[in-house]
Amino acid sequence: MKREKVDVLIIGAGPSGSVAASYLHNAGFSLKVVEKNKFPRFVIGESLIPRCMDHFEAVGLMDCLKAKNFEVKTGARFLQGGKTCEFDFSKKHTEGWDWTWQVPRADFDKTLTDELTKRGVDIAFEKEVTAVEFMNGRSMTTILDKEGSPSQIEADYIIDSSGFGRVLPRLLDLEKPSEIPRHSSIFTHVRDVRRPEGWEGYRITFDIVSRETWFWVIPFSNGYTSIGYVGPTEYLESFEGNSTCRLREMIKLSGHYRDRFEDLPYEFEPRMIKNMAKSAKKLYGDGFVLTGNSAEFLDPVFSSGVAFATESAHLAARMIAQELRGEIVDWEKDYSQYILEGVNVFSSYVKEWYAGNLQKIFFADTENTVIKSQICAVLAGYVWDKTNPFVKNHYRLIGTVAHITDLEKEASAKA
């Protein structure tokens, strides 16, 4: 059986794997990236947030992405009935990037892997990891190619960036139930032939049709738009027929977008991801680390997936480089606790969103610009900034402000 030896094996070639690979390659380490799929391939997660731009820039991947002219995202709009709440990333509490992109992930991810291949990074597509063993401080990973032929890779470290594939959590029994409510999504792409001129046609929007159910609209620069619903699993399954019939009926629920998207042909049969939230018993171990969705996935409502993926991948790659150079690193404090701090902040926002408290703040009759700028920083991905009260006190502040909003509404009604 063919066997290779590398410093680091990376499982998965999406944004998380690409950021880790770029950093380690730039640092001079030997590595191999193993990817189950052939690129380009479809994957969900098409709305980015500004924090991930820091990571693309840090590892030298910004220029290749800018050259693709993806749709620029400068904020996000939320609709509820006749009310609108719009966030502008340039008006956020925390310093950082004021923009990012809305991307067809097939093109976006292939741009990253093409750039890495051009630099000499070894990426093996259509290779599936089937087993992992750890011994004598190193790992031995067995992979199968598309013909079913096995080979092995010996490495000092494994970075699992396999996303929803969650390779190591499955193989090492690290799966853990998430505390986030059971929600699912159904989605597709359309050629957006009725797209309005100007900003209305290109802004990313979340149309809330009920407290727990919302419709996303993510326009791309290539003329296509991603559309999809997120809601309680039982509710989405209550619509009859196949996935196309279900989504067509659900589009009728959006008063703002019904005319724009009703009856348009779908570019592919709508897909459904059930019970999206994922968690893991631990984020690292002797010789391995989980990044991105392999470690945690919360909910798509605030587009945090790619940002957590690149944040964790960049940090993991840096710490592995330090350890391979003989430096002492603290994986518990500097990796696990750090990543989970950010996860916990966004987790509070997801829970408070579906509880209705965050929606009360978004659509309050009177806008508080200071509070809005602090929440905007969180939505931009800067969830480790303790100068932001909505980061530092995330576990209680949203509920407190929502309660005050209720009191103000009651007082106004009585006046």
C-alpha positions as CSV (number, residue, x, y, z in Angstrom):
1,M,0.0,0.0,0.0
2,K,1.3,3.5,-0.9
3,R,2.3,5.5,2.1
4,E,3.3,9.2,2.4
5,K,4.8,11.2,5.3
6,V,4.0,14.8,5.9
7,D,4.1,17.3,8.8
8,V,0.4,18.1,8.6
9,L,-2.6,16.3,6.9
10,I,-5.6,18.6,6.2
11,I,-9.0,16.9,5.7
12,G,-11.2,19.2,3.5
13,A,-10.3,21.8,1.0
14,G,-13.0,24.5,1.7
15,P,-12.2,27.9,3.2
16,S,-11.1,26.4,6.5
17,G,-8.7,23.9,4.9
18,S,-7.5,26.5,2.4
19,V,-6.6,29.0,5.1
20,A,-4.8,26.4,7.2
21,A,-3.0,25.1,4.1
22,S,-1.9,28.5,2.9
23,Y,-0.5,29.4,6.3
24,L,1.4,26.2,6.8
25,H,2.7,26.2,3.2
26,N,3.9,29.8,3.6
27,A,5.6,28.7,6.9
28,G,7.6,26.0,5.0
29,F,5.9,22.8,6.4
30,S,5.2,19.7,4.4
31,L,1.4,19.1,4.0
32,K,-1.2,17.3,2.1
33,V,-4.8,18.2,1.7
34,V,-7.3,15.4,1.1
35,E,-10.8,16.3,-0.2
36,K,-13.6,13.8,-0.7
37,N,-15.2,15.8,-3.6
38,K,-14.1,17.0,-7.0
39,F,-14.1,20.8,-7.3
40,P,-16.1,22.9,-8.2
41,R,-18.8,21.4,-6.0
42,F,-21.9,23.0,-4.5
43,V,-21.9,23.8,-0.8
44,I,-24.1,26.0,1.3
45,G,-22.7,29.0,3.3
46,E,-22.7,31.7,0.6
47,S,-22.9,34.8,2.8
48,L,-19.6,35.8,4.4
49,I,-19.1,38.3,7.3
50,P,-16.2,40.8,7.5
51,R,-14.1,38.9,10.2
52,C,-13.1,36.2,7.7
53,M,-11.4,38.9,5.5
54,D,-8.8,39.3,8.2
55,H,-7.9,35.6,7.7
56,F,-7.8,35.6,3.9
57,E,-5.5,38.7,4.0
58,A,-3.2,37.2,6.6
59,V,-2.5,34.1,4.6
60,G,-2.2,35.8,1.2
61,L,-5.4,34.7,-0.4
62,M,-7.1,38.1,-0.8
63,D,-5.8,39.0,-4.3
64,C,-7.1,35.9,-6.0
65,L,-10.5,36.4,-4.4
66,K,-10.7,40.1,-5.4
67,A,-9.9,39.2,-9.0
68,K,-13.2,37.2,-9.2
69,N,-15.4,40.3,-8.6
70,F,-17.8,38.5,-6.3
71,E,-20.8,40.6,-5.1
72,V,-19.7,43.0,-2.3
73,K,-21.6,42.7,1.0
74,T,-21.6,45.9,3.1
75,G,-24.2,44.9,5.6
76,A,-27.5,42.9,5.9
77,R,-31.2,43.7,5.8
78,F,-33.9,42.1,8.0
79,L,-37.6,42.4,7.1
80,Q,-40.6,41.7,9.3
81,G,-43.9,42.5,7.9
82,G,-43.8,46.2,7.0
83,K,-40.7,46.9,9.2
84,T,-37.1,47.0,8.1
85,C,-33.8,46.8,10.1
86,E,-30.6,47.4,8.1
87,F,-27.1,47.0,9.4
88,D,-24.2,48.8,7.8
89,F,-20.8,47.3,8.6
90,S,-19.1,50.7,8.4
91,K,-21.2,51.7,11.5
92,K,-20.1,49.0,13.9
93,H,-18.6,49.3,17.4
94,T,-15.4,47.4,16.6
95,E,-12.7,48.4,14.2
96,G,-12.2,46.0,11.3
97,W,-13.3,45.2,7.8
98,D,-16.4,47.1,6.6
99,W,-17.3,44.7,3.8
100,T,-17.1,41.1,2.6
101,W,-18.7,39.1,-0.2
102,Q,-21.8,37.2,-1.2
103,V,-20.4,34.2,-3.1
104,P,-21.4,31.1,-5.1
105,R,-19.4,28.7,-3.0
106,A,-18.5,26.4,-5.9
107,D,-16.6,29.3,-7.6
108,F,-15.3,30.7,-4.3
109,D,-13.8,27.5,-3.0
110,K,-12.3,26.5,-6.4
111,T,-10.6,29.9,-6.6
112,L,-8.9,29.1,-3.3
113,T,-7.8,25.6,-4.2
114,D,-6.6,26.8,-7.7
115,E,-4.4,29.4,-6.0
116,L,-3.0,26.9,-3.6
117,T,-2.3,24.4,-6.4
118,K,-0.5,27.1,-8.3
119,R,1.7,27.7,-5.3
120,G,2.6,24.0,-5.0
121,V,0.2,22.8,-2.3
122,D,-0.5,19.1,-2.7
123,I,-4.3,18.7,-2.9
124,A,-5.8,15.3,-3.5
125,F,-9.4,15.5,-4.7
126,E,-11.9,12.6,-4.7
127,K,-10.1,10.9,-1.8
128,E,-12.1,9.7,1.2
129,V,-10.8,9.3,4.7
130,T,-11.9,5.9,6.1
131,A,-9.8,5.3,9.2
132,V,-7.4,7.1,11.5
133,E,-5.0,5.6,14.0
134,F,-2.7,7.5,16.5
135,M,0.5,5.9,17.7
136,N,3.9,7.1,19.0
137,G,3.0,10.7,18.6
138,R,2.0,10.5,15.0
139,S,-1.2,9.6,13.0
140,M,-1.8,7.1,10.3
141,T,-4.7,7.9,8.0
142,T,-6.2,5.5,5.5
143,I,-7.8,7.0,2.4
144,L,-9.6,5.5,-0.6
145,D,-9.6,7.0,-4.1
146,K,-12.6,6.9,-6.4
147,E,-11.6,3.5,-7.7
148,G,-11.5,2.1,-4.1
149,S,-7.7,1.8,-3.9
150,P,-6.4,2.5,-0.4
151,S,-3.3,4.5,0.6
152,Q,-2.0,5.9,3.8
153,I,-0.7,9.2,5.1
154,E,1.5,9.5,8.2
155,A,1.5,12.9,9.8
156,D,2.4,14.8,13.0
157,Y,-0.9,16.6,13.0
158,I,-4.3,16.3,11.4
159,I,-6.5,19.3,10.9
160,D,-10.1,18.3,10.3
161,S,-11.6,21.0,8.0
162,S,-14.2,18.6,6.5
163,G,-17.2,20.8,7.4
164,F,-20.5,19.0,7.5
165,G,-18.6,15.8,6.6
166,R,-17.3,15.9,10.2
167,V,-14.7,13.1,9.5
168,L,-12.9,13.0,12.9
169,P,-16.0,13.5,15.0
170,R,-17.5,10.4,13.3
171,L,-14.4,8.3,13.4
172,L,-13.3,9.2,16.9
173,D,-16.8,9.3,18.5
174,L,-16.7,13.0,19.2
175,E,-20.2,13.9,18.1
176,K,-22.3,15.7,20.7
177,P,-25.9,17.1,20.6
178,S,-26.1,20.8,20.0
179,E,-27.9,23.1,22.4
180,I,-29.3,25.1,19.5
181,P,-33.0,24.4,18.5
182,R,-33.6,21.8,15.8
183,H,-33.9,23.8,12.6
184,S,-33.6,22.7,9.0
185,S,-33.1,24.6,5.7
186,I,-34.3,24.1,2.2
187,F,-32.7,26.1,-0.6
188,T,-31.7,26.4,-4.3
189,H,-30.4,28.9,-6.9
190,V,-32.4,30.8,-9.5
191,R,-31.4,32.9,-12.5
192,D,-32.6,36.2,-11.0
193,V,-34.3,37.6,-14.2
194,R,-36.6,39.9,-12.3
195,R,-33.8,41.4,-10.2
196,P,-34.5,45.1,-9.6
197,E,-31.9,47.8,-10.6
198,G,-29.7,49.3,-8.0
199,W,-29.2,48.4,-4.4
200,E,-32.5,46.6,-3.9
201,G,-31.5,44.0,-6.4
202,Y,-28.2,43.1,-4.8
203,R,-28.6,43.5,-1.0
204,I,-28.6,40.4,1.1
205,T,-31.9,40.1,3.0
206,F,-33.5,37.9,5.6
207,D,-37.3,38.1,5.5
208,I,-38.9,36.9,8.8
209,V,-42.2,35.2,8.1
210,S,-42.7,34.0,11.6
211,R,-40.7,34.1,14.8
212,E,-38.8,30.9,13.9
213,T,-39.0,30.9,10.1
214,W,-37.2,33.1,7.7
215,F,-36.4,33.4,4.0
216,W,-32.9,34.2,2.8
217,V,-32.1,36.1,-0.5
218,I,-28.4,36.2,-1.4
219,P,-27.8,37.8,-4.8
220,F,-24.5,37.0,-6.7
221,S,-22.6,39.1,-9.2
222,N,-23.1,36.4,-11.9
223,G,-26.9,37.0,-12.2
224,Y,-27.9,34.1,-10.0
225,T,-29.4,34.3,-6.5
226,S,-29.4,31.9,-3.6
227,I,-32.9,31.5,-2.0
228,G,-33.9,29.4,0.9
229,Y,-35.9,29.0,4.1
230,V,-34.8,28.1,7.6
231,G,-37.3,27.0,10.2
232,P,-38.3,24.2,12.6
233,T,-37.8,20.8,11.0
234,E,-41.4,19.7,11.6
235,Y,-42.7,22.9,10.0
236,L,-40.6,22.6,6.9
237,E,-41.7,19.0,6.5
238,S,-45.3,19.9,6.9
239,F,-45.4,21.2,3.3
240,E,-46.5,18.5,0.9
241,G,-44.8,17.1,-2.2
242,N,-41.2,17.0,-3.2
243,S,-38.7,19.7,-2.3
244,T,-39.5,21.8,-5.4
245,C,-43.2,21.8,-4.4
246,R,-42.4,22.6,-0.8
247,L,-40.2,25.6,-1.7
248,R,-42.6,27.0,-4.2
249,E,-45.3,27.0,-1.6
250,M,-43.0,28.6,1.0
251,I,-42.0,31.4,-1.4
252,K,-45.6,32.5,-1.3
253,L,-45.2,33.4,2.4
254,S,-42.8,36.2,1.6
255,G,-44.8,39.3,0.7
256,H,-41.6,41.2,-0.2
257,Y,-40.1,38.6,-2.6
258,R,-43.1,36.5,-3.9
259,D,-43.4,38.4,-7.2
260,R,-39.6,38.4,-7.8
261,F,-39.1,34.6,-7.4
262,E,-42.5,32.9,-7.8
263,D,-42.5,30.4,-10.7
264,L,-38.9,30.9,-11.7
265,P,-37.2,27.7,-12.7
266,Y,-34.7,26.3,-10.1
267,E,-31.2,25.6,-11.1
268,F,-31.2,22.4,-9.1
269,E,-33.7,20.4,-7.2
270,P,-34.0,22.2,-3.8
271,R,-31.9,20.6,-1.2
272,M,-32.7,20.1,2.5
273,I,-30.4,20.0,5.4
274,K,-32.1,18.7,8.5
275,N,-31.2,19.7,12.1
276,M,-28.2,21.8,11.0
277,A,-26.7,22.6,14.4
278,K,-23.7,20.4,15.3
279,S,-21.3,20.2,18.2
280,A,-18.3,18.1,19.4
281,K,-17.2,16.7,22.7
282,K,-13.8,18.4,22.3
283,L,-12.0,20.5,19.7
284,Y,-8.6,19.0,19.8
285,G,-6.6,16.0,21.0
286,D,-3.1,14.5,20.8
287,G,-2.2,15.0,17.2
288,F,-5.5,16.5,15.8
289,V,-7.6,19.6,15.9
290,L,-11.2,20.3,14.6
291,T,-11.9,23.5,12.7
292,G,-15.0,25.1,11.3
293,N,-18.2,23.0,11.0
294,S,-16.2,19.9,12.0
295,A,-16.2,21.4,15.5
296,E,-19.3,23.5,15.8
297,F,-22.1,24.8,13.5
298,L,-24.8,27.0,15.0
299,D,-27.3,28.3,12.5
300,P,-27.2,30.2,9.2
301,V,-29.2,33.2,10.5
302,F,-26.1,35.4,11.0
303,S,-23.8,33.8,8.4
304,S,-21.2,32.9,11.0
305,G,-20.2,29.6,9.5
306,V,-17.3,30.6,7.2
307,A,-16.0,33.1,9.7
308,F,-15.7,30.5,12.5
309,A,-14.1,28.1,10.0
310,T,-11.4,30.5,8.9
311,E,-10.9,31.8,12.5
312,S,-10.3,28.4,13.9
313,A,-8.2,27.2,10.9
314,H,-5.9,30.2,11.0
315,L,-5.4,29.8,14.8
316,A,-5.0,26.0,14.6
317,A,-2.4,26.4,11.8
318,R,-0.4,29.0,13.8
319,M,-0.4,26.8,16.9
320,I,0.6,23.7,15.0
321,A,3.5,25.6,13.4
322,Q,4.6,26.7,16.9
323,E,4.5,23.2,18.3
324,L,6.3,21.7,15.3
325,R,9.1,24.3,15.9
326,G,9.4,23.0,19.4
327,E,7.5,25.8,21.2
328,I,5.1,25.0,24.0
329,V,1.4,25.8,23.3
330,D,-1.7,25.6,25.4
331,W,-4.4,24.1,23.3
332,E,-7.0,24.2,26.0
333,K,-6.6,27.9,26.8
334,D,-5.5,29.4,23.5
335,Y,-7.5,27.3,21.1
336,S,-10.5,25.5,22.7
337,Q,-11.5,28.2,25.2
338,Y,-10.9,31.0,22.7
339,I,-13.0,29.4,20.0
340,L,-15.7,28.5,22.3
341,E,-15.9,32.0,23.7
342,G,-16.8,33.2,20.2
343,V,-19.1,30.3,19.6
344,N,-20.9,31.1,22.9
345,V,-21.5,34.7,21.9
346,F,-23.0,33.8,18.6
347,S,-24.9,30.9,20.3
348,S,-26.6,33.5,22.5
349,Y,-27.6,35.5,19.5
350,V,-29.1,32.5,17.7
351,K,-31.0,31.4,20.8
352,E,-32.3,34.9,21.4
353,W,-33.2,35.3,17.8
354,Y,-35.5,32.3,17.9
355,A,-36.8,33.2,21.3
356,G,-37.9,36.5,19.7
357,N,-35.9,38.9,21.9
358,L,-33.4,39.9,19.3
359,Q,-36.2,40.5,16.8
360,K,-37.8,42.9,19.3
361,I,-34.6,44.9,19.4
362,F,-34.1,44.9,15.6
363,F,-37.7,46.1,14.9
364,A,-38.2,48.4,17.9
365,D,-40.1,51.6,17.1
366,T,-37.2,53.8,18.3
367,E,-33.7,53.0,17.1
368,N,-30.8,53.2,19.5
369,T,-27.7,53.9,17.3
370,V,-25.2,52.9,20.0
371,I,-26.8,49.6,20.7
372,K,-27.2,49.0,17.0
373,S,-23.5,49.6,16.4
374,Q,-22.6,47.2,19.1
375,I,-24.8,44.5,17.7
376,C,-23.5,45.2,14.2
377,A,-20.0,44.4,15.4
378,V,-21.2,41.0,16.5
379,L,-22.9,40.4,13.2
380,A,-19.7,41.3,11.4
381,G,-17.9,38.5,13.3
382,Y,-15.9,40.5,15.9
383,V,-17.2,38.4,18.8
384,W,-14.0,38.5,20.9
385,D,-14.0,42.2,21.4
386,K,-14.7,42.6,25.2
387,T,-15.0,46.4,24.9
388,N,-18.4,45.6,23.3
389,P,-21.1,45.2,25.9
390,F,-23.0,43.0,23.6
391,V,-20.0,40.6,23.5
392,K,-19.0,40.9,27.2
393,N,-22.5,40.5,28.5
394,H,-24.1,38.6,25.6
395,Y,-25.7,36.0,27.9
396,R,-28.0,38.6,29.6
397,L,-27.9,41.9,27.7
398,I,-30.1,40.9,24.8
399,G,-32.9,39.8,27.1
400,T,-32.6,42.9,29.2
401,V,-32.8,45.3,26.2
402,A,-35.7,43.3,24.8
403,H,-37.6,43.7,28.1
404,I,-37.0,47.5,28.1
405,T,-38.2,47.6,24.5
406,D,-41.4,45.9,25.6
407,L,-41.9,48.4,28.4
408,E,-41.4,51.3,26.0
409,K,-43.9,49.8,23.6
410,E,-46.5,49.4,26.4
411,A,-45.9,53.0,27.6
412,S,-46.3,54.3,24.1
413,A,-49.5,52.4,23.6
414,K,-51.0,53.9,26.8
415,A,-49.9,57.4,26.0
